[in-house]
Amino acid sequence: MESVIKGKLNERQKLFCKYFVSQDFFGNGVEAYAEAYGKDLTNQKEYNTSKTNAWRLLTNADILSCINAELDAAGLNDNFVD
C-alpha cells in the first residue's frame, strides 16, 4: 500500500513527508515544507507561503498516509509508543 500512496505524490511531496518525520524537523510542517521546496524562512513572504502550504499538505489524505507509513518504517507506530 505504501508504494501505491507514494505513487500518487510528486517528489517534493515525498520529501516533505520524509522531512516531517525526520529528527531535524520532526512534526514541524513549516520547516519540513521549506526544506523540501527550497524556501528561505528568514524571508517573511516565503515563511508565510511555507506555513500555508504545509497546512494544505497536512490536510491531504495521501500525505497523511505517507507520513504514517514513514512513522511505521521508523518504528514510531502505535504499538511502539504504547
N, C-alpha and C positions, 0 to 999 in steps of 0.2 A: 504493500500500500504506500509506503514511503516514497518509492520511486515514481508512482503514479502522481502523488501530490507534488513532488519536486518537478515533474514534467510539466505541470501547469504554471510554474513560476519561472520568471526570467532570471538571468544570472545575478542581477543586483538584488532581487528579492530573496534569492537563496543566500546571498552573502549577508543580507540583513538578518535573516534567521540565524545564521551561524554566529554572527557578532552578538546578537541579542542574548544568546545563551553562553557566550564565552566569558571567561573570568574577567577580562578587561572591561566589558560593557554590560555585565550580567543584569538583565532586567531594565536597562536604560535604553528605551527606544530612540530617543533623540540622538544619543551618541552612536548607537548602532547604525541608525539611518545615515548620519553624517559620514561615518567611516565607509559604509557600503556605497554611498552615492557621491563621495568626494566633496562634501560641503565643509566650509570653514565656520566653525561655531563662534569664532570671535566676531564675525560679521553678523549684525543683528538680523538682517533680512534673511540670510542663509540659516540662522538659528531658528527663526520663525517658520521658515519653509520646512526645516527638518522636523520641528515639533509637530506641525500639521500633518505632514506626510507619514511620520512614524505612527501617529494616531490612526490614520487611514489604513496603514498596513496592518496594524494590530487589531483592526475590526474585520479583516479579511479572513474568512474561514480556512482558506488554503494556507495562508501564512501561519495561522494558529496551529493547524495540523502539522505543518513543517516544524514549527518551534517545539511542539510536543514530541515529535519524532527525534529531534535533536536532543531534547532533555532526556528522553528514554535512552538514547545512544550514549549519553554521558553518565548514565546511572542515576539520574536525578528524577526518577519516576516515583509514583505514589508509594510503591512497595518499599523503596529505599528510604524515603522520607519517614514513613511510619515506623 
